[in-house]
Amino acid sequence: MLSFDTNGEFSQNYKFLIGSILPRPIAVVSTLNEDGSNNLAPFSFFTAVSAKPMIIAFSPLIRSATGKPKDTPTNILRSKEFVINIVSESIADKINLCSTELPYGEDEFAFSGLTPIDSSIVGPKRIKESLIHFECKFRDRLNYGDEPGCGQIITGEVVKVHVDESVYENGRINTKKLNPVARGAGNDWFRATDVFEMERLMKAQIQK
Ligand SMILES: Cc1cc2nc3c(=O)[nH]c(=O)nc-3n(C[C@H](O)[C@H](O)[C@H](O)COP(=O)(O)O)c2cc1C
């Protein structure tokens, strides 16, 4: 087995993370810029944290090219609000366009061809073409440094969820109909078209 120390180049660590922790779900985070314009960016360092209160977390890294923070955390730390939109395969190419590093204040909705719609509680817009939206109020930030590649955990309390009727059946989200995509290493993406089921043994069954 090969072994590596983690105190070298950040890019080596980064490649190891994205090649090992996968498929990663994608949060497309909508925020408002200081002038009120829209900002949209995908983040695959993303997970659920708590069911009640409903908390989700993602991690924007410091930009490797400039050593500066990304626009998304800057906007969240100022306005304390954001929306997380879930990515189905039908909009994957447009979401990929949202990751383009546009100058601050340029609207990624317009750039990608996605449609902004009002949220019910927070200021940032939702993506009309996305089938699930989480309206979030900023909760916590854990920062791991200010050098290129340093990450931070941003958590949000979900104050409203929205789901398209087409993917919602008997109180559950139908994975096949949602048809989400996920991120792999490099430019790899995953489809969720080969899902399999496995029942968990419960305590009562083990004791039989
Ligand atoms: C599918 C996908 C997932 C991404 N995940 C992350 C991530 O978890 N963390 C991160 O810092 N950048 C991630 N990026 C890159 C950001 O989306 C990109 O830097 C974007 O320009 C940031 O935009 P902002 O400056 O408006 O926040 C990802 C890009 C793509 C296409």
The ligand as an SDF file (V2000), in Angstrom:
LIG
                    3D

 31 33  0  0  0  0  0  0  0  0999 V2000
  -19.8610   20.1750   -9.3690 C   0  0  0  0  0  0  0  0  0  0  0  0
  -18.9180   21.1500   -8.7320 C   0  0  0  0  0  0  0  0  0  0  0  0
  -18.6570   21.0710   -7.3730 C   0  0  0  0  0  0  0  0  0  0  0  0
  -17.8170   22.0030   -6.7440 C   0  0  0  0  0  0  0  0  0  0  0  0
  -17.5720   21.8790   -5.4010 N   0  0  0  0  0  0  0  0  0  0  0  0
  -16.8160   22.8040   -4.7500 C   0  0  0  0  0  0  0  0  0  0  0  0
  -16.6060   22.7050   -3.3280 C   0  0  0  0  0  0  0  0  0  0  0  0
  -17.1030   21.8110   -2.6390 O   0  0  0  0  0  0  0  0  0  0  0  0
  -15.8400   23.6700   -2.7340 N   0  0  0  0  0  0  0  0  0  0  0  0
  -15.3120   24.7090   -3.4510 C   0  0  0  0  0  0  0  0  0  0  0  0
  -14.6450   25.5710   -2.8630 O   0  0  0  0  0  0  0  0  0  0  0  0
  -15.5020   24.8160   -4.8000 N   0  0  0  0  0  0  0  0  0  0  0  0
  -16.2470   23.9180   -5.4590 C   0  0  0  0  0  0  0  0  0  0  0  0
  -16.4650   24.0330   -6.8180 N   0  0  0  0  0  0  0  0  0  0  0  0
  -15.9540   25.2070   -7.5250 C   0  0  0  0  0  0  0  0  0  0  0  0
  -16.8640   26.4290   -7.3130 C   0  0  0  0  0  0  0  0  0  0  0  0
  -18.1700   26.1620   -7.7890 O   0  0  0  0  0  0  0  0  0  0  0  0
  -16.2820   27.6450   -8.0810 C   0  0  0  0  0  0  0  0  0  0  0  0
  -15.0490   28.0130   -7.4980 O   0  0  0  0  0  0  0  0  0  0  0  0
  -17.2210   28.8310   -8.1240 C   0  0  0  0  0  0  0  0  0  0  0  0
  -16.7350   29.7700   -9.0510 O   0  0  0  0  0  0  0  0  0  0  0  0
  -17.3660   29.5480   -6.8010 C   0  0  0  0  0  0  0  0  0  0  0  0
  -18.2530   30.6070   -7.0230 O   0  0  0  0  0  0  0  0  0  0  0  0
  -18.4290   31.8620   -6.0950 P   0  0  0  0  0  0  0  0  0  0  0  0
  -17.1360   32.6410   -6.1240 O   0  0  0  0  0  0  0  0  0  0  0  0
  -19.5550   32.5970   -6.7230 O   0  0  0  0  0  0  0  0  0  0  0  0
  -18.7440   31.3860   -4.7130 O   0  0  0  0  0  0  0  0  0  0  0  0
  -17.2370   23.0680   -7.4940 C   0  0  0  0  0  0  0  0  0  0  0  0
  -17.4840   23.1260   -8.8850 C   0  0  0  0  0  0  0  0  0  0  0  0
  -18.3060   22.1800   -9.4920 C   0  0  0  0  0  0  0  0  0  0  0  0
  -18.5560   22.2510  -10.9660 C   0  0  0  0  0  0  0  0  0  0  0  0
  1  2  1  0
  2  3  1  0
  2 30  2  0
  3  4  2  0
  4  5  1  0
  4 28  1  0
  5  6  2  0
  6  7  1  0
  6 13  1  0
  7  8  2  0
  7  9  1  0
  9 10  1  0
 10 11  2  0
 10 12  1  0
 12 13  2  0
 13 14  1  0
 14 15  1  0
 14 28  1  0
 15 16  1  0
 16 17  1  0
 16 18  1  0
 18 19  1  0
 18 20  1  0
 20 21  1  0
 20 22  1  0
 22 23  1  0
 23 24  1  0
 24 25  2  0
 24 26  1  0
 24 27  1  0
 28 29  2  0
 29 30  1  0
 30 31  1  0
M  END
$$$$
